[in-house]
Amino acid sequence: MEHTDDTDSETLLDCIVIGAGPGGLQACIHLGRYNFRVLLFHTPGGRTGYAKHIENYLGLRVVSGPELLETGLAQAKSFGVAIENAKVDHVTIKDGIFEVQAGGKTRRSRFVIAASGAKETLASFKNLHRFFGNFYFTCMICDGYRTTGKKLLVIDRTANGVRMSIAMKRMYTPDVTFLSHGFSPAPVYKTLLEDEGIGLVEGRPEELLGETVLEGVRLADGRIIPCEVILGWGGISLNDDYLEDLPVERDPDGFKILTKGSGESSIPGLFVLGALRHGHSQAIISAGQGAEAAIEISTRIVEI
């Protein structure tokens, strides 16, 4: 069964999904197969789209982020999910129904799934983008495996880099150096590094060296640290401005959104997936969250 495109502003949809990452797409695939009226808002540029090697996704030996998303979009569309390339501006609730403003229109829905992810915040090192995703990584859980047996430089602005350096050595490679960016680690951390046989360099990195292969890092004082791969610091900012009018409960830092087991937030009917949600965030985890949220929504719609 394939739905006609009846997602005008007067139609009450079953679910609106915001974000076409692994979580949002998996939710759409499940909901579409339930023959519900589903509208997906998709704006390209999410973090998964920059992933060059996803190797821990069940059933896929290795896949790039763009390949995974392209396949997911086609699957969702094949099950009758309407897809609109528009940025969501606001989500509000009126008389128990969600109103989603995007592209100059307001759509109404019984449920909303927020799966819009986050934006990566990278260091401003010269040539970083030349090596990002192949030789420069920001997530040990996602990409630590790709440093196995290589000469690794861990760069961090906090003592957390000491813990990361130790973890990387114990799991991936014996050749680890920690570059403390703009601070001097406390004596206890220096002792930890020494006990683990991890080199310590203090300084400010400015440039990544090499053409097609990473060769090292040049510091502000001219010193060069040879390396083959880097685990560098990085942060994220959430793509959740459209939720600012809703009093959704967040973690103690006021950052990520707290959810119940099924992914429902403190606002009934609003489900949250992936990077927006408190907890671990990976493609395979987000996809599972999307399936779980969709199943929960289906039971409520048919009142099982």
Buried (B, 14 or more C-beta within 10 A) or exposed (E): EEBEEEBEEEEEBBBBBBBBBBBBBBBBBBBBBBEBBBBBBBBEEBBBBEBEBBEBBEEBEEBBBBEBBEEBBEBBBEBBBBBBEBBBEBBBBEEEBBBBBBEEEBBBBBBBBBBBBBBBEBBEBEBBEBBBBBBBBBBBEBBBBBBEEBBBBBBBBBBEBBBBBBBBBEEBBEBBBBBBBEEEBEEEBBEBBEEBEBBBBEBEBBBBBBEEEBEBBBBEEEEEBEBBBBBBBBEBEBBBEBBEEBEBEBEEEEEBBBBEEBBBBBBEBBBBBBBBBBEEBBBBBBBBBBBBBBBBBBEBBEEE
